[in-house]
Amino acid sequence: MSRGARGVAAEAGRFARANVTAAIASGLEWLLVTGLVLLGVHYLAAAAAGAVTGAVTDFSLKRWWAFDRAHRAGIGREGLRYVAASTVSLALNLAVAYALVDGAGVPAVPGVIAASVVVGLAWNYPVHRLYVFRAAARPPPPAERARRPRSADSA
């Protein structure tokens, strides 16, 4: 298999695994949203609770499986990037859900689910792939590190 074909196959694998993790996280999110709405919780509060639950699940699965890579950034760094991306995702989800439910008259649960699908495809995957879970810079091999001159302030 050529290098280009391997790259396409690797990206297709990441995309498939990312969508499996998103489906698992979204399933948990949608179950929680549905349950909370049925219990009388306002749909926007239910959507926010569901988004947090989905985000924790999604981060864990994507970090360790979907975007498995040889060199990861630290969990704190990726966690902060994920929180930033998820904050924007939450705002987008709430805005789209509001537009669908209060603007277009879509029932609450289908409106929230539709919003999460749209935001997931248009925002979450590209941002997770290119920003949150990008491969960290490969550290130089030990032999190369040994050849580097030490700076005066590291002595």
HELIX and SHEET records of a PDB file:
HELIX    1   1 ARG A    3  LEU A   38  1                                  36    
HELIX    2   2 TYR A   43  LEU A   61  1                                  19    
HELIX    3   3 LYS A   62  ALA A   66  3                                   5    
HELIX    4   4 ILE A   75  TYR A   98  1                                  24    
HELIX    5   5 ALA A   99  GLY A  103  3                                   5    
HELIX    6   6 ALA A  108  VAL A  119  1                                  12    
HELIX    7   7 GLY A  120  ASN A  124  3                                   5    
HELIX    8   8 TYR A  125  VAL A  127  1                                   3    
HELIX    9   9 HIS A  128  VAL A  132  3                                   5    
HELIX   10  10 PRO A  142  ARG A  147  1                                   6    
HELIX   11  11 ALA A  152  SER A  154  5                                   3    
END                                                                             
